[in-house]
Amino acid sequence: MSEQNKNYRDMNENELRTEIARLKEKARKAEQLGIINEFAVYERKAILASSFLVDPADIKRGEIYRIEGDPDVYFQVDYLKGRFAWGYRLGGKRHTEALPISMLRPLKEGK
């Protein structure tokens, strides 16, 4: 089975990093060609694959995190399910949503 056909959960760290680099390169090429839909798909796949490099135990229920790529927006985690944190963005309507855990940055890290 080739690396591309493996589930992310079955890949080791090196395989994941290789897959993330491959997806980012495909996203970059799609962006250069102006194929925005394809760019978005590859970018989201890379974010999801990156979630398998994060230990879910590092994401704490009730904590507030910065959202990668969304400056000045904060997310409070209600619970985890798989590689997704469920919760809501602060400052708006309390709309529950799920974000891949690789998108969450501790407040302590700064900007």
N, C-alpha and C positions, 0 to 999 in steps of 0.2 A: 504494500500500500504506500503510495507516495505521500509526502508530507502534506501536500495540498488537500488530500482526501481524508486526512486524520482530523478528528475532532480536537478542538483546542485543549480540552481537558485531558486528552491523551498525549499531548506533546510535552517534551521536557523544555527547560528554560531556553536552551540553545535553539531548538526547533521553533519555539514561539518567537524568539527575537528575529530569526531568519524570516519567518512568515510575516511578522509586523513590518520588517524592512521591505519585503516583496510587495505587500499591500500599499505601503506608503509610496513606493515607486510607481505602482499602477495608478494611484490617486494623482500623483504629480503629473504623469503623462496625460491622464484624462483631463486634468485642469488645463494643461497647456493646449490641448486640442479643443477646449471649450465644451467638453462633454460633462456638464455639471452633474447630471443624475449619476453617472458612473463614478465621478469623483466622490460624491457623497456616500455612495455604497462602499467604496474601498476605504474611505476614511472611517466610517462607522465600524467596518469589520476590523480595522487596525485597533480601534479603541476597545472593541470587545475582546480581541486577542490579548491586548495589554492587560485586561482585567484578570487574566490567568497568571500574571506575574505579581499580582497584589494578593497578600494574605488577607482573606475576609475578616480574620480576627483583629486586624488593624483598624477596621471600620467599626466604630462604636455607636450603638443605638442611643439616640437622644443627642448625639454630638452634632455640631454645626460645622460644615465644610465649605471651602471655596469650590467653585465649579471650574474645572480646566477649560479654558477657551471662552469663558463667560465672565469677564472681569466685574467685580463689585456685585456679583450675585452669589447668594449663600443658600445652602441646602441643608435642611435638618433631616437626619436619618431616623425613620421610625422603625424599620426592620430590614433585614437582609434576606434575600432569597436567591440562592445560587451566586452568581457574580454580579447581581444587581442590588443596589441600595434603593429601598422604597422610602419615600418621604415627600417633602414639599419645599419649594423655594420660599425664602423669607421675603416679606414685603409685598406680597401680592395676595391673590385669593389662595386659600389653602387647598390647592388642587394636588392630589396625590399623584406622583409619577415615579418612574423607575429610571435610575441612571446607572450605567456600568461603573463599577467601583473604581476603575482606573481614572475616571473623570473627577474624583473627589480629592481635594488637597486640604490637609489640616490647616486651620487658621494660623497656627504657630509658624508655618513656613514663610509667611509674608508674601509679598507680591512678586 
